[in-house]
Amino acid sequence: MSTTGETIHHPDKTIAVDTLAIPISLLEKMSEALELFVAFQDELEDYLLSQDAAFLARMRQARAHHRKGETRSLESLKQELCIE
C-alpha cells in the first residue's frame, strides 16, 4: 500500500499528515469489529457488576431509599460532587 502526504491548514497551525488508502470492504469490517467489541465491553461490564456483592448491596440500598421516597434533586447531587 502506498501513502500520500497531505497538509491540513488550520487557523492556528498547519499540520502535515500522511494518508493511507484502505479498501472500503476492510474499513467496513473494522467498523463491524469495533461495534462487536463495544457490545462485548458492555456485556462484560454488566456481568462483572452482577458478580460484585458490594455493588449489588449498594444498588439494593439505593432502590430501598427510592421506594421510601428518600430522593434528592440532580442539582443537589451535582453540588455535592462538585460537578458543573
Secondary structure, 3 states (H helix, E strand, C coil): CCEEEEEEECCCCEEEEEEECCCHHHHHHHHHHHHHHHHHHHHHHHHHHHCCHHHHHHHHHHHHHHHCCCCCCHHHHHHHHCCC
